[in-house]
Amino acid sequence: MKCSNCENKNELKTTKISYKYKDCGLENVTLIGVTTMKCNKCGEEYFNFGDIENLHRKIAEILLQKADLLTGREIKFLRKHLGYSGAMFAHLTGYAHETISRIENAKQEVAEAFDRLVRFAVANKMPDRDYDLHDLILKNKGRHFLRIELSQSKNGSWLEKGAA
């Protein structure tokens, strides 16, 4: 690779480093073995993080398995990983936009119930499903019913008979 910042025609010096990945908004993420390329003429440095979407998905998976409560920054990372604005996330969770902002900016403590709600929201969006709970909530297209009726099939599984 050549430097795109200067007129240097020489190949860039390539090394592997450990990199504090603060770009994701979290202070405690370190990437080991990141390829970096540096121009020996102007000092410009380039980093190769590979598939960023896959990287962020892995960070999200690790955060979901965290034993302690999520921090505001971690919640913000997860919200952004889902691709939601603060207003959309507020609508999804049923919390006020201002509350979400205070939590994400560490001006309000994270309640255990909110922590769990965020984890369930993220986990629900990650696996394959035949419905998208997020779209149902955000587009107000959830089903309305007074009772649920199920019938057991011959193989023992439960089927929806009807909902009234």
C-alpha positions in Angstrom: 0.0 0.0 0.0 1.2 3.5 -0.8 0.6 6.6 1.3 -2.5 8.6 0.2 -1.4 11.6 2.3 1.9 12.4 0.6 3.8 11.8 -2.6 5.8 8.9 -1.1 6.1 6.2 -3.7 7.6 3.6 -1.2 5.5 0.9 0.3 4.3 1.6 3.8 6.0 -0.2 6.8 3.6 -2.8 8.1 3.5 -4.0 11.7 1.1 -5.7 14.1 0.1 -4.0 17.3 -2.3 -4.0 20.2 -4.7 -1.1 19.8 -7.0 0.5 22.4 -10.2 0.6 20.3 -11.8 3.8 21.8 -13.3 4.5 18.4 -16.2 2.3 19.4 -17.0 4.6 22.4 -15.8 2.1 25.0 -12.6 2.7 27.0 -12.0 -1.0 27.8 -11.7 -2.6 24.4 -8.2 -3.7 23.2 -7.7 -5.3 19.8 -4.6 -7.5 19.6 -2.8 -8.1 16.3 -4.1 -5.1 14.4 -2.2 -4.5 11.2 -0.9 -1.0 11.0 0.8 0.7 8.1 3.0 3.8 8.5 4.5 6.2 6.0 8.2 6.8 6.8 8.0 10.2 5.0 4.9 12.0 6.5 4.2 9.7 9.5 0.6 9.0 8.3 -0.7 5.8 9.9 -3.4 3.4 8.7 -5.1 0.7 10.7 -6.8 -2.4 9.3 -9.6 -3.6 11.6 -11.1 -6.0 9.1 -14.9 -6.5 9.1 -16.1 -3.7 11.5 -19.6 -5.1 11.6 -18.4 -8.5 12.7 -16.1 -6.8 15.3 -19.0 -4.8 16.7 -21.2 -7.9 16.8 -18.5 -9.7 18.8 -18.2 -6.8 21.2 -22.0 -6.8 21.6 -22.0 -10.6 22.3 -19.4 -10.1 25.0 -21.3 -7.2 26.6 -24.5 -9.4 26.7 -22.6 -11.9 28.8 -21.3 -9.4 31.3 -22.0 -10.4 34.9 -22.2 -6.8 36.2 -24.7 -4.1 35.1 -24.0 -2.5 31.8 -22.5 1.0 31.9 -24.1 4.0 30.1 -21.3 3.8 27.5 -22.0 0.1 26.9 -25.7 0.8 26.5 -24.9 3.6 24.0 -22.6 1.2 22.1 -25.4 -1.5 22.0 -28.0 1.1 20.9 -25.7 2.3 18.1 -24.9 -1.3 17.2 -28.6 -1.9 16.6 -28.6 1.3 14.4 -31.1 3.2 16.6 -31.2 6.8 17.4 -31.8 7.9 21.0 -35.5 8.7 20.1 -36.1 5.3 18.4 -34.5 3.5 21.4 -36.6 5.5 23.8 -39.7 4.4 21.9 -38.6 0.8 21.8 -37.8 0.6 25.5 -40.7 2.8 26.7 -38.3 5.2 28.5 -38.1 8.9 27.9 -35.5 10.1 25.4 -34.0 12.3 28.2 -33.7 9.3 30.5 -31.8 7.3 27.9 -29.5 10.3 27.3 -28.8 10.7 31.1 -28.1 7.0 31.4 -25.8 6.9 28.4 -23.9 10.0 29.7 -23.5 8.6 33.2 -25.7 11.3 34.7 -28.2 8.6 35.9 -27.4 5.2 37.3 -28.4 2.1 35.2 -31.2 0.3 36.9 -31.2 -3.5 36.8 -34.5 -3.7 35.0 -33.3 -1.3 32.3 -30.1 -3.3 32.0 -32.1 -6.4 31.4 -34.4 -4.7 29.0 -31.5 -3.5 26.9 -29.9 -6.9 26.9 -33.2 -8.6 25.8 -33.7 -5.9 23.1 -30.2 -6.6 21.7 -30.4 -10.3 22.0 -33.7 -10.4 20.3 -32.4 -8.5 17.3 -29.3 -10.8 16.9 -30.8 -14.3 16.2 -32.9 -15.3 13.2 -36.6 -15.1 13.8 -39.7 -15.3 11.8 -40.8 -11.9 13.2 -39.0 -8.8 14.3 -40.1 -7.6 17.8 -38.4 -4.2 17.2 -40.4 -3.5 14.1 -43.6 -4.6 15.8 -43.0 -2.2 18.7 -41.6 0.7 16.7 -44.3 0.6 14.0 -47.0 -0.2 16.6 -48.0 -3.3 14.7 -48.2 -5.7 17.6 -51.1 -8.1 17.8 -54.1 -7.3 20.0 -55.9 -10.1 21.8 -57.8 -10.9 25.0 -56.9 -14.5 25.2 -54.5 -17.0 23.6 -55.7 -20.4 22.5 -53.2 -23.2 21.8 -53.8 -26.8 20.7 -51.4 -29.6 20.9 -50.5 -31.3 17.6 -50.1 -35.1 17.2 -46.3 -34.8 17.7 -46.7 -32.9 20.9 -45.8 -29.4 19.8 -48.2 -26.5 20.6 -49.9 -24.7 17.8 -51.9 -21.5 17.9 -55.5 -22.3 17.5 -56.6 -18.8 17.5 -56.4 -15.6 19.4 -59.4 -13.5 20.3 
